[in-house]
Amino acid sequence: MFPSLLPTYNRADVAFVRGEGPYIFAEDGSRYLDFGAGVAVNALGHAHPKLVAALTEQAQRLWHTSNYYRVAGQETLSKRLVESTFADTVFFGNSGAEAIECAIKMARRYHYVNGEAERFHIVTFEGAFHGRTMAAIAAGGQAKYLEGFGPKVEGFDQVPMNDLAALEAAITPQTAALLIEPIQGEGGIRVADREFLRALRRLCDERGILLIFDEIQSGVGRTGKFFAHEWVGVTPDIMAVAKGIGGGFPMGACLATAEAAKGMTAGTHGSTFGGNPLGMAVGNAVLDVVLAPGFLEHVEKIANYFRQQLAGLIAEHPGVFEELRGAGLMLGLKLKVPVADFVAKLRAHGMLAIPAGDNVMRLLPPLIIEEEHVREAMRLLSETGAEFDSAKSDDTKTGVAA
Ligand SMILES: *Cc1c(COP(=O)(O)O)cnc(C)c1O
């Protein structure tokens, strides 16, 4: 019989019933240290009292009105995002893919209203992940996500990351925008070089191309800045945001400069649920915490501590771990053993992490962790690493190649 739930996911056989801070509890009562945070979504951990209060308070008053009317929470949240970023304006949706769709449409529309409708191509980068809608899989360019879904949406050209010569060769008079994750998430925590990002900005300025950053995973405090590109001192024209901005409530946003957004007039775009009052209440509460004095400094400090410890872990188990990647609390451990096996063993030891491409395990803990949680994580990672060490030495003893 076909499963009642469309089987598009490879799920681990565990269901969670409750969470508290960096911990999550399964049906059988077992506790896990959650360093996956629902893929960087639970930025403030589970059941953060301020988010619970904001959501329940809003839930008692008003859930939904549609965008035929003003929504006070959208007005507040957009103003706060504008005040804290490069952007002049914000569109709210419900997911990362929707934020990317808005960014793509906005870039194409910008050139259209400039009288250059033929300029609709967007250059993206190998290893990218931008979501699962038809346009987002075309932008991501990964064969495994495109296969069987018919003609790829036209107008996406892909080049290797950090390769300026290849990028220059790919730019044509039809190029509307460049779309990049400052730090690739699902691609394996691959960081774009500072100089590369600066060169992208320069190229865009010289040729009237829009620069789009996908900060769906790297944003909202994840790297110790509000957005990762702040480390580089380069700003985009358009930016897609989601995941952490809702702290677990489905939410996305597309931020832009007034110039980039000038084609997006009434009727050009919309979303029934986008900017729903419940989501806006939670989004505003997330910003209350993330933008409070000292919070981002805490992220940076705890991240530095975690990174130091992880460097030690690699030295301790050189047969298991290869290298550490990433920034802030968006970290990746490249493994020498299959990442799916490691993540499963780690879960058996009581800790959650997220697999990524390039045999990398993502560590995306909630931003509220303290040193004690890092120490617990190190103990669980080390125990799991040791299990792989001894499996390898058993193989050697019996003459099986490791
Ligand atoms: C998760 C993610 C997306 C897609 O977000 P959805 O909410 O799953 O649509 C896009 N880009 C990046 C960088 C992501 O991490």
The ligand as an SDF file (V2000), in Angstrom:
LIG
                    3D

 15 15  0  0  0  0  0  0  0  0999 V2000
   16.5910   26.1170    3.4240 C   0  0  0  0  0  0  0  0  0  0  0  0
   17.1430   26.9540    2.3480 C   0  0  0  0  0  0  0  0  0  0  0  0
   16.3560   27.3400    1.2500 C   0  0  0  0  0  0  0  0  0  0  0  0
   14.9400   26.8620    1.0540 C   0  0  0  0  0  0  0  0  0  0  0  0
   14.1130   27.2010    2.1030 O   0  0  0  0  0  0  0  0  0  0  0  0
   12.6630   26.4670    2.2270 P   0  0  0  0  0  0  0  0  0  0  0  0
   12.0580   27.1560    3.4150 O   0  0  0  0  0  0  0  0  0  0  0  0
   12.9220   25.0250    2.4340 O   0  0  0  0  0  0  0  0  0  0  0  0
   11.9240   26.7270    0.9840 O   0  0  0  0  0  0  0  0  0  0  0  0
   16.9250   28.1710    0.3170 C   0  0  0  0  0  0  0  0  0  0  0  0
   18.1960   28.6040    0.4280 N   0  0  0  0  0  0  0  0  0  0  0  0
   18.9750   28.2570    1.4710 C   0  0  0  0  0  0  0  0  0  0  0  0
   20.3650   28.7860    1.5580 C   0  0  0  0  0  0  0  0  0  0  0  0
   18.4840   27.4070    2.4410 C   0  0  0  0  0  0  0  0  0  0  0  0
   19.2760   27.0310    3.4630 O   0  0  0  0  0  0  0  0  0  0  0  0
  1  2  1  0
  2  3  1  0
  2 14  2  0
  3  4  1  0
  3 10  2  0
  4  5  1  0
  5  6  1  0
  6  7  2  0
  6  8  1  0
  6  9  1  0
 10 11  1  0
 11 12  2  0
 12 13  1  0
 12 14  1  0
 14 15  1  0
M  END
$$$$
